[in-house]
Amino acid sequence: MSEQRTTAHGGMETSYGFRQVGEHEKQRLVNDVFHRVANRYDLMNDLMSGGLHRLWKDAMISWLNPPKRPGWRALDVAGGTGDIAFRILEASRENAQVTVLDINGSMLGVGRDRAARAHPGAAIDFVEANAEELPFEDSIFDAYTIAFGIRNVPHIDRALAEAFRVLRPGGRFLCLEFSQVEMPLLDKVYEAWSFQAIPRIGNAVAGDGEPYRYLVESIRKFPNQENFAAMIRRAGFERVTWRNYSGGIAALHSGWKL
C-alpha cells in the first residue's frame, strides 16, 4: 500500500487513488465515481467520517459566519448535493445568495431536488462547470467554499487560482478536506478503518466498493496540512491558516484575498 502524499508542488494531476493515470484521464474517472455514488453521497461521507462530517461542516459555517444581510454572495464549489449551500442559507436566514457549482450533473440533480424541498424560493442556483475554469467574472463573490472536493480536482493549483480570481478584495476562501491524522494511535485506527472496512461496507450497502476504495486512497495521497496551506498562499491568498478536526482526520483551511 503506497502512503506517499503528494506535495505542495503537485502530483494529484495523475493520481487516481494509488493508481497513476494519464493527466487527461483522471477527470473522467472521478466523474464516473460521483455518478455512481450521487444518491448515496451523504452515506458515503458518513462511512468515511463516522458521521463526523456533519459536525465539521457546521464548524466550517460557524467560522465563515455569513452575514444576515441581503447581497452577500457565496460560491460553493464541488458542492452539488447542497450540504454546504443549505447551511450557508440557514446561517444567513436566507439572506445570502448562494451559487452551487459542480462538474457532475448527477450530484447537481440531487442538490436541486433537495433545494426544492428544503429551501423553495431561496436565492440559490446550480451551475454545472469545472472548478479549474469558473464561468464567472472577476471579483464577484464574498466567499468561496469547498468541502471534500478539492482532492478530486486534477489541477488543484488552477482551482485555487480561479478561487482567488472570482473573490472580491476582502473575500474569504474556506476549504474543508480530509487530511493527515496527527494523533498517535488514532492514525493507525483510522488507517485500518479506511482501507479495510470502508470499501467492504460500501460494497455491502451500495453494492459497489470500488468508488469508496478510490476515495479512501485519494485522502492518503492529498497534501498534508502545511503543504496544502503553501499551495493556497502560492495562489495569492494571505493570512492562511487551518484548524484540525478529530486529530487531523479533517482540516479546515482559511485564506483571504487582501
N, C-alpha and C positions, 0 to 999 in steps of 0.2 A: 504494500500500500504506500503510494507516494504521499509525503506530507509536506513537500516543499511549497511554501506560499510564494505567490508572485510578489514582486517588489514595487516600490514607488515608480519604477521605470517601465512598468508594463508587464505583459505576459498573459493577461486574460484574453487577449485577442484570439489566440489559437488554443485556448484551454476549454475543452468541453468536459468539465469534471476533471478526471485524471487523464483523459484522452487528449492527445494533440490532434487537432483538425485544421483544415485549411482556413485561412483568415476569413474567407467569404462563406464558409460552410457553417460557422458557429451560429449565426443569427437564425438560419433555417432550423437547425437542430433545437435551439432554445424555443423558437416559436412552436415547434411541434410539442415540446414538453408542456407548454402552457395551454395549448389547445386541448391536450389530454386531461389536464387537471383543473381547468377553469371552474367547473361546477363543484369541485371539492377543494378550492383554494384555501378557505378558512380551516378546513380539516387538515390540509397539508401543513399549514403553519402551526396548528395545534399539535400535530405529531412531532414536528421538528423543534418545538419550544416547550412542550408540555403545557401548552395553553398560556404560557407567559407572554406571548407576543401581544396579547390584548392589553396587558399592563404596560408593556414597553411603548406601545402606540399611544396609550393615554399619557404617558410621561412625555412623549415627543410633542404632543399637542400642548401640554402644560408648559413646556419650555418655549414653544413657539408663541403661545399666549396671543391668539388672534384678537384684534380689537373688535369691540362690539359697535362698529360704525359702518355705514354703507361706503362702498367704493374701494375697500381693501381687497386686493386680488391675490389669489394663491394659485400656483400651478403644482399639481401633484402628478409626478411622473412615475410610470410603471405601476400605476395605482388603479388598474382597470375595474376591480370589483368595488371600489369606493370606500374601503375601510378608513383611509386617512381623510379623504374628502368629507365624508359624513361627520367625522369627529371635528373637523375644522368648522363645518356649518353649525354644528351644535354648540361649539365653544363660542362662536361669534353671534349666537342667537339668530342664525341665518342671515346675518348682515354681509358676510363675506361673499365674494364672487369666486367660485372655485372652478378651475378647468382641470379635468382628469385626462391625462394623456397616456396612452398605452399603444404599443406596436401590435398587440394581439387583439383581434376582433372578438374572439370568444370571451376573453376577460372583460372587455368593454360591454359586451352583451349582458353579462351578469350584473355589472355595475348599473347599467341603465335600468334594468328590471328592479333592482334594489332601490334606486333613487325614486322611481315612480311610486313605489310603495311607501317608502320612509320619508321622502322629502319632496312631495309634489309641489311644484311652484317655486322651489328654491332656485337660486342663481347658480346652477351647476350645469356644465356641459362636458361632453365626452368627445375626445379627439383621437383618431387613430393615426399615429405618426411615430417616427423614430426619435428616440432621445438624443441621438447623435446629430440630428438635423431638425430642430424645432421649427414648426411653421408659424413663428410669431415674430413681430417686430422687436427691435431692441428696447430694453428698459421699460417694460410694461407691467411686470409683476412685483408685488411686495414680498412674496415668499415663494421659494421653490422647495418642495418636499419630495422625498423618495424613500420608500420603506421596503426593504428586502427585494430591491430591484436592480441596484447599481451593479451587483456582481454578475448579472445576466446580460449586461451591455458589453458587446465585444470591445469597443474602444472607449474605455472609461474616461480617458483624457478629453475626448471630443464631447462627451456628455457633460463633463464639468465645465468645459469652455462655453457650451451652449447655455448652461445654467447661469453662468456669470453674465453672458450677453443679454439674456431676457430679463434679468433682475434690474430694478431701478436702483440708483445710488441709495444706499441705506437698506437695501434688500437683504433678506436672510436666506441662507441655504441650510437645510437640515436633512441629514441622511441617516436613517436607521438601518443597520445591517448586522447580520451575524458576523462575529469577529473571532479574535483569538482569546481563548479562555486563559485567564491569568491567575487562577487559584489552584494551588497544588491539590491533587487528588480529584478535584472537580473535573479537570481536563481529561483524566483517564475515564471517569464515569461517563462524561458527555461523549467521548470518542466511541466507547463501547455502545452506548445507546444509538448514536448516529449511524454508525456503519453496520451494526449487527441487527438492531431492532427496527429502525425506521423503514428500510426497504421491505422488510418482511411484513410489517404492519400495513404499509402501502399496498402491497400485493394482496393481502387478505381483505382490506377494507375497500380498495378501489379496483382490485383485480389487475394491478399493473405496478410493479415495484421499480421499474427502470427509471421513470421520471424522478422518483424520490432518491434513487441512488445518485443520479446526476446532481440533484440539488444539495445533497449532503457533501458530495465531493467538491462542488463549487464553493461551498463555505470554507473548506480546508485550503483551497487554492487562493482565496481572496487575500489581498494585502492586510497585514496586521494594522492595529490602530494608528501607530506612528507613521507607517508608510502611506496609509490612505490619507492621513492629515497632510503629509507632504504633497500628495497629488492635488489636494484641494487648494493648498497655498500656491502651487505652481499655476493653477488656473486663474489666479488673481485675487482670491479671497483673503481677507485679513481677519485677525482675532479668531483664528481657527483653534477649536478645542473639541474635546469629546468627553462623554460620560459613559462608563461601562455599566451594564446591567447584568445581574446574575453572574458576577465574577468574570465578565467579559464574553459570555455566550453571545451577547449582542452589545453593540456600541452605537451611540448616537453622536454623530459629528455635526458641528455647527461652524458656519463661516459667514462673513458679512462682506457685501460689496460696498466698499467705502471710497 
